[in-house]
Amino acid sequence: SAYLDVTVEITDKETIAYILNSINDLSFVPIAPNLPSGGWGYEMKTYDADGNIMDDLIILGDDIYEGEWFLYKTVAGRFDTDYYDKIMNGEIHK
């Protein structure tokens, strides 16, 4: 299958706030050891004012993310992957 690697830089404060707030509102539980998964995902990196990485989040589905040692599943709520897709497709200004 084809692998599509798209990078989008988001600088709009409202978009950043929406994404971070929606992620921070979720609760998670570990479900399995973190093993190489393959498949699709979103990698979101946040940077400080000096360009240093503050956080790196790998979302593997609308309810799973990859931590350093475990995969985590949402307890309530889901990642807004429809919104992420719209950003990636240029439908939402960033």
Secondary structure, 3 states (H helix, E strand, C coil): CCCCCCCCCCCCHHHHHHHHHHHHCCEEEEEEECCCCCCCCEEEEEECCCCCEEEEEEECCCCEEECCCEEEEEEECCCCHHHHHHHHCCCCCC
